Amino acid sequence: MPTVLRVNGFRFFFFSDEHTPVHIHVEKGDGYMRIELKTLKITNKHKFTQNDEKKIINIIKEHQNELIGAWNEYFNQ
């Protein structure tokens, strides 16, 4: 599981056998989210508060190009 970014205790990562659409997994403690990077659509969420969700979305917006670039580099797209 390549970790791409760590911010404020949130870990942003991929699994090594990912599939499209381009997305990122986020975890902190017991919380987990899966978010599509181009649309910011949340496709799975577990135990994150709305406040955490907003923080995560803002972090992704701030690092969106970097995260998409990391995906493309790792998966050679």
Phi, psi and omega in degrees: 000096179293121174276128185259329187203144171230125180217127176050038178085353176275136177250125180253124188209166173244160164268155186287347181240047185291172181219164176281158005286162180300124184211170179226148174257144181228135175218152173201121184057232179272356183279147180211140172217152171234127187225133174288131188284329183278326183255346185063025177283127177277122183252352176197136180213138180214118172065020171260141177283168176298324178297315177298318180302315179297317178299315181297313180300317179296320177296317179296317178301318181294328185244018188304311181297320179297316181292316178295320176298319178295319177301308183299320179294315183292320184260011175052050180255000000 
